[in-house]
Amino acid sequence: MNTPQRTRRLRAADAIHGARDARARIATRAEFVRIVAAQLDVIAPGTVRVAVAPVTVEDRTRTWVELITEDGRAVTADRDAHRAAHGLLTRAFPAADWSVPRLYDARTGDLTVNTLAAPPALGLDDAEAALNAEASQ
């Protein structure tokens, strides 16, 4: 007896399932961004970005957290609000490396590495360039 058997999956079915999964991921991501933004607004109203950086004070590593408004000003908030915002982000992004400075944008939901530049008046960038040039010779 010959019974017909499908030897491969139909491409159209794969495309339909793939598109459905992508829409679900987009909806889930948008909901995640909306929820984190709402929670940040409850913690400290007006917060649009959160800057987090590890700092060393008297040989102890601490975490510096700055809550930033849309126009780039710091949000006036107490210590508990800063701790709550940091805790929210560490729970939302458990795989992130928090030993480097990070910047979270609540509008987009992006957590990026925050490259902090030294003020030009300090001349640190020139000194680093000179050290790199000396090492390469």
Backbone bond lengths (Angstrom), bond angles and torsions (degrees), N, CA, C in turn:
res aa  C-N    CA-C-N  psi(-1)  N-CA   C-N-CA  omega(-1)  CA-C   N-CA-C  phi
1 M - - - 1.432 - - 1.512 110.47 -
2 N 1.264 113.18 136.49 1.459 118.73 176.01 1.519 108.81 -103.06
3 T 1.331 114.82 116.16 1.463 119.03 175.09 1.526 107.33 -110.59
4 P 1.313 116.42 128.55 1.466 118.11 -178.14 1.519 110.38 -68.16
5 Q 1.312 114.32 137.52 1.454 121.05 178.31 1.524 108.91 -129.45
6 R 1.286 114.94 137.16 1.451 118.79 176.64 1.516 107.55 -76.56
7 T 1.338 117.38 127.59 1.456 120.42 -177.07 1.517 113.02 -95.08
8 R 1.325 116.04 -18.90 1.465 118.68 178.09 1.525 108.79 -146.20
9 R 1.312 114.39 159.03 1.459 118.78 178.27 1.520 109.00 -74.53
10 L 1.280 115.54 147.63 1.450 119.82 178.91 1.531 109.80 -74.34
11 R 1.319 116.15 134.28 1.459 120.29 -178.02 1.530 111.90 -65.56
12 A 1.286 117.12 -35.61 1.464 119.90 179.92 1.529 110.47 -63.10
13 A 1.327 116.89 -40.49 1.461 120.58 178.65 1.524 110.41 -64.95
14 D 1.334 116.98 -40.89 1.462 120.73 177.12 1.530 110.80 -61.91
15 A 1.319 116.87 -41.29 1.460 120.88 -179.72 1.524 111.02 -65.24
16 I 1.310 116.28 -41.79 1.468 120.11 179.96 1.522 110.43 -64.65
17 H 1.327 117.02 -45.08 1.462 120.84 179.50 1.532 110.96 -66.68
18 G 1.332 116.84 -39.36 1.466 120.76 178.84 1.518 111.95 -63.97
19 A 1.328 116.53 -41.91 1.456 120.52 179.02 1.523 110.92 -65.96
20 R 1.322 117.03 -39.95 1.460 121.02 178.72 1.533 110.51 -63.98
21 D 1.333 116.16 -42.66 1.463 119.86 178.74 1.532 111.40 -64.81
22 A 1.322 117.05 -39.50 1.467 120.95 179.46 1.525 110.89 -64.65
23 R 1.324 117.34 -42.34 1.468 119.98 178.03 1.524 110.74 -63.27
24 A 1.315 116.79 -38.03 1.464 120.10 179.05 1.524 110.47 -66.45
25 R 1.353 117.51 -40.04 1.460 120.39 178.83 1.524 111.05 -66.23
26 I 1.326 117.49 -40.03 1.458 121.02 179.27 1.528 110.07 -64.37
27 A 1.332 116.47 -43.86 1.464 120.25 179.01 1.521 110.14 -63.55
28 T 1.318 117.49 -40.48 1.459 121.58 179.67 1.523 110.15 -65.51
29 R 1.327 117.66 -42.19 1.468 122.21 179.53 1.537 110.27 -64.64
30 A 1.326 116.53 -43.91 1.468 120.14 179.66 1.525 110.68 -63.55
31 E 1.309 116.53 -38.88 1.470 120.33 178.53 1.529 110.40 -66.63
32 F 1.332 116.68 -41.02 1.459 121.92 177.55 1.533 110.47 -58.87
33 V 1.337 116.73 -48.19 1.461 121.63 -179.31 1.522 110.28 -62.18
34 R 1.324 116.92 -42.39 1.457 121.43 -179.40 1.532 111.23 -64.39
35 I 1.325 117.12 -43.04 1.463 121.47 -178.14 1.524 111.19 -67.11
36 V 1.342 117.48 -44.86 1.469 120.10 -179.65 1.526 109.82 -64.70
37 A 1.334 117.91 -40.42 1.467 121.09 178.41 1.527 110.66 -63.39
38 A 1.319 116.85 -41.40 1.465 120.31 179.08 1.529 110.79 -65.71
39 Q 1.322 117.23 -40.30 1.461 120.20 179.44 1.528 111.34 -67.24
40 L 1.333 117.46 -38.57 1.453 120.38 176.03 1.524 111.21 -63.91
41 D 1.332 116.20 -37.12 1.464 119.84 179.29 1.529 111.07 -68.82
42 V 1.326 117.06 -31.85 1.476 120.20 175.53 1.533 109.73 -70.79
43 I 1.325 116.79 -41.16 1.467 121.13 -179.14 1.524 110.39 -64.20
44 A 1.334 116.32 -50.14 1.471 121.49 -179.67 1.523 107.45 -145.75
45 P 1.320 117.94 100.48 1.462 121.24 -176.84 1.535 112.37 -54.77
46 G 1.330 115.17 133.71 1.459 121.59 179.29 1.510 114.32 96.07
47 T 1.323 117.65 -4.66 1.463 120.72 -178.35 1.525 110.33 -72.11
48 V 1.335 115.43 125.82 1.457 121.66 178.17 1.524 110.53 -117.24
49 R 1.333 116.17 -31.82 1.468 120.61 177.83 1.521 109.38 -132.09
50 V 1.326 114.90 151.54 1.459 120.94 176.87 1.521 107.35 -129.74
51 A 1.331 116.16 122.28 1.459 121.83 176.12 1.520 107.95 -102.60
52 V 1.323 116.07 129.69 1.468 122.35 -179.37 1.525 107.60 -127.52
53 A 1.325 116.28 129.93 1.465 120.01 179.52 1.520 110.03 -144.49
54 P 1.338 116.70 138.69 1.468 119.08 173.30 1.526 109.06 -78.77
55 V 1.305 116.99 135.75 1.465 122.11 177.40 1.521 108.56 -130.61
56 T 1.320 116.15 154.13 1.454 121.04 177.93 1.515 108.61 -111.07
57 V 1.324 115.70 122.16 1.460 122.60 179.23 1.520 107.07 -125.78
58 E 1.328 115.53 117.79 1.461 121.20 179.87 1.528 111.45 51.58
59 D 1.299 115.60 50.27 1.474 124.19 177.90 1.526 114.18 62.50
60 R 1.321 117.23 19.05 1.462 121.20 175.79 1.516 108.32 -121.43
61 T 1.317 116.05 134.71 1.451 120.35 178.64 1.518 109.63 -82.26
62 R 1.303 115.36 127.09 1.459 123.04 178.28 1.522 108.14 -122.17
63 T 1.307 116.53 169.62 1.454 121.45 177.29 1.516 108.79 -117.25
64 W 1.318 115.70 124.25 1.456 122.57 178.06 1.526 107.52 -97.75
65 V 1.315 116.91 128.00 1.460 122.80 -178.88 1.522 108.00 -125.78
66 E 1.337 115.71 129.65 1.457 120.25 176.04 1.519 108.76 -124.61
67 L 1.315 116.03 128.36 1.458 122.68 177.14 1.525 107.04 -97.28
68 I 1.333 116.81 127.54 1.461 121.71 -170.40 1.521 110.20 -123.03
69 T 1.336 116.26 138.60 1.462 121.87 177.73 1.534 109.61 -82.51
70 E 1.330 114.85 177.88 1.463 120.22 -178.55 1.525 112.45 -64.46
71 D 1.332 117.17 -32.16 1.460 119.74 -179.67 1.528 113.14 -91.78
72 G 1.337 117.84 11.43 1.452 122.35 172.67 1.514 115.95 89.81
73 R 1.309 117.87 5.24 1.463 120.58 178.09 1.525 110.19 -88.43
74 A 1.322 115.96 153.47 1.462 120.90 178.77 1.530 109.48 -75.81
75 V 1.319 115.49 138.32 1.464 121.54 176.84 1.522 107.52 -79.19
76 T 1.323 116.52 133.89 1.460 118.90 175.89 1.526 108.10 -80.44
77 A 1.314 114.47 113.57 1.465 120.51 -178.10 1.520 108.41 -146.54
78 D 1.315 115.47 158.73 1.454 119.81 -179.70 1.532 110.60 -85.66
79 R 1.321 115.17 178.34 1.456 122.24 -177.65 1.531 111.69 -60.73
80 D 1.337 116.28 -39.03 1.463 119.58 -179.44 1.521 111.98 -64.03
81 A 1.327 117.76 -36.35 1.465 120.99 178.25 1.526 110.53 -66.00
82 H 1.328 116.68 -40.74 1.463 119.98 177.86 1.529 110.69 -64.70
83 R 1.312 116.53 -42.60 1.476 120.33 177.50 1.527 111.13 -63.40
84 A 1.323 116.47 -41.76 1.463 120.13 -179.32 1.524 111.03 -65.13
85 A 1.319 117.66 -40.63 1.471 120.66 178.59 1.524 110.58 -65.37
86 H 1.332 116.71 -42.27 1.466 119.92 177.51 1.526 111.01 -63.97
87 G 1.318 116.71 -43.23 1.464 120.21 178.12 1.515 112.41 -62.78
88 L 1.326 116.75 -40.08 1.465 121.05 177.95 1.517 110.44 -60.13
89 L 1.327 117.37 -45.90 1.459 120.54 -177.92 1.523 112.46 -69.82
90 T 1.335 117.66 -38.27 1.464 118.80 179.01 1.525 111.40 -67.86
91 R 1.329 116.95 -31.11 1.467 119.10 175.62 1.526 111.69 -77.15
92 A 1.328 117.12 -32.81 1.465 120.86 -179.43 1.528 111.27 -74.20
93 F 1.343 117.12 -30.31 1.462 121.82 -178.72 1.527 109.40 -126.99
94 P 1.334 117.93 72.56 1.471 119.83 -175.32 1.525 113.76 -67.98
95 A 1.318 118.56 -23.28 1.463 120.91 -177.81 1.525 112.85 -88.75
96 A 1.329 118.10 -3.62 1.464 121.08 -177.50 1.521 110.78 -71.60
97 D 1.322 115.59 147.07 1.460 122.08 176.66 1.524 107.88 -87.49
98 W 1.311 116.53 103.64 1.463 121.49 -176.02 1.516 112.03 -86.77
99 S 1.333 117.92 6.61 1.464 119.93 176.76 1.527 111.33 -84.55
100 V 1.324 117.12 -1.18 1.465 122.14 174.93 1.528 107.93 -119.34
101 P 1.324 118.35 153.86 1.468 120.08 178.62 1.527 111.23 -61.51
102 R 1.308 116.39 137.60 1.471 122.71 -178.95 1.516 110.07 -127.66
103 L 1.332 115.78 153.32 1.455 122.33 176.14 1.523 107.56 -132.74
104 Y 1.326 116.16 123.03 1.463 121.18 178.15 1.521 108.23 -107.19
105 D 1.318 116.42 129.90 1.464 122.56 177.16 1.523 107.58 -107.75
106 A 1.322 116.76 114.74 1.466 121.21 -175.96 1.523 112.04 -72.17
107 R 1.335 118.36 -19.32 1.467 120.50 179.10 1.519 111.15 -73.11
108 T 1.326 116.78 -38.35 1.460 120.98 -177.35 1.521 113.09 -104.77
109 G 1.323 116.62 -21.42 1.457 120.57 -177.30 1.515 112.85 81.34
110 D 1.330 117.33 14.88 1.462 121.43 -177.92 1.523 111.08 -90.13
111 L 1.324 115.25 131.80 1.454 122.22 172.86 1.520 106.36 -108.39
112 T 1.330 117.21 113.59 1.455 121.27 -175.58 1.517 110.31 -120.73
113 V 1.319 115.06 161.91 1.456 120.49 173.63 1.518 106.41 -75.09
114 N 1.315 116.21 128.25 1.459 122.07 -177.57 1.517 108.79 -96.17
115 T 1.320 115.84 107.10 1.460 119.66 178.79 1.521 107.95 -84.80
116 L 1.300 114.67 105.32 1.458 121.11 -179.22 1.524 108.68 -83.26
117 A 1.319 117.40 120.98 1.455 121.63 179.12 1.522 109.41 -92.87
118 A 1.315 115.50 142.44 1.459 120.33 176.83 1.532 108.52 -75.68
119 P 1.313 117.37 146.08 1.461 119.68 176.66 1.531 110.14 -59.10
120 P 1.337 118.61 139.17 1.470 120.97 -177.90 1.532 113.22 -58.92
121 A 1.334 116.73 -27.99 1.466 120.10 -178.57 1.530 112.40 -64.37
122 L 1.325 117.27 -24.20 1.468 119.79 -179.90 1.518 112.27 -76.01
123 G 1.323 117.30 -24.13 1.460 120.52 179.27 1.517 113.69 71.87
124 L 1.326 118.03 16.80 1.464 120.63 -178.20 1.522 112.09 -70.27
125 D 1.325 117.42 -35.89 1.456 119.94 179.93 1.523 110.46 -65.42
126 D 1.346 117.95 -38.75 1.457 121.48 178.06 1.519 110.60 -67.09
127 A 1.331 117.46 -40.15 1.449 121.62 179.98 1.521 110.62 -64.88
128 E 1.321 116.40 -40.47 1.464 119.98 178.71 1.528 110.76 -65.91
129 A 1.323 116.73 -40.67 1.462 120.25 177.85 1.516 110.89 -63.56
130 A 1.342 116.84 -39.05 1.461 120.84 178.75 1.529 110.09 -65.67
131 L 1.325 117.72 -41.35 1.468 120.53 178.52 1.521 111.15 -63.81
132 N 1.336 116.74 -41.56 1.463 120.15 179.22 1.525 111.32 -65.69
133 A 1.334 117.18 -38.61 1.466 120.82 178.92 1.526 110.13 -67.48
134 E 1.343 116.35 -39.42 1.468 120.65 179.46 1.523 110.78 -66.59
135 A 1.341 117.13 -38.76 1.463 121.21 -178.82 1.531 111.12 -68.83
136 S 1.320 117.42 -30.44 1.470 119.94 -176.37 1.521 111.95 -79.80
137 Q 1.359 118.23 -13.30 1.486 120.65 -178.42 1.488 111.96 -81.73
